[in-house]
Every structure is written in C-alpha cells, then in structure tokens.
Amino acid sequence: MSTHIVKKYFDAGVISRCLEDYHSPIMNFYAVYPNGQNISKKLQIFIDFLIKQFKKLSS
C-alpha cells in the first residue's frame, strides 16, 4: 500500500512496515484524448496536475 495513504497510522505507531525490500512493479498511466483536436483548458490543467503528481511519486 502506498505510504501516503497510511502515513497518519504509520506515524502514530498503529501500523508498521513489513517487506521493506519489496517494490511493486512500475505501472504506466496514459491520458487519452482525440488527436488533432483542441482540449479544454480544464482538461489540460487536470492532465498537468496528474503529470506533476506522478512525478512526485516517482522521486
């Protein structure tokens, strides 16, 4: 399970880590929309947000 989901429980000592050497496989994520068409500003902002969030997770 991703650390950010259970951080408050981990910090409080309610749960502890196991299998620390295990890493889940990398998964790809795609944003698919029609080619050659302008996308809405809202959609572009959302895609940019997703890119930023996934970059944070991978660093």
N, C-alpha and C positions, 0 to 999 in steps of 0.2 A: 504494500500500500504506500502511496506517495506520502512523504514526510509532512508536507504542508497540510494534508488533510487531518492528520492526527497530532499535530505539533503541540496543542494545548494539553493533551493527555500525556504525551511523552514528557513535556516539561514538568508536569505535575507529578510524575512518577507513577501514574496509573498503569501505563504500559511500558514495555522495554523492547529494545531491538533484539531480533534474532536473525540468523542468516545474514549477518552484516556483509559477508563477502559475495552475496548473490546480487546480481544486477539483472533486471529484466531486459529483454531484447529491445533494441531501438525500433520504434514504430514510426512510419511516415504518416503525415497528415496533409491532405490536399483540400484546397478551396477551389471548387469547380464552378465556372460560370461561362456563359456563351462567349466565344472568341469574336473579336472584332466589334463588340458592342460596348458602349459606354456603360459602366456600372454606376449605381447611385453613390452619392457621397457617403451615405450611411454605411453601405456595404463596404466601400473602400476603407472607411475608418475601422470597421469591425475586422476586416482582414488584416490591417496594420496592427491592430490590437492583438490578434491571435499570433502573428509573427513575433511580436515583442514578448508575449507571454511564453511562447515555446522556446525562444532564445534564452530567457531567464532560467527555464527548467533545465536546459542542456548545459548551462555553465556551472 
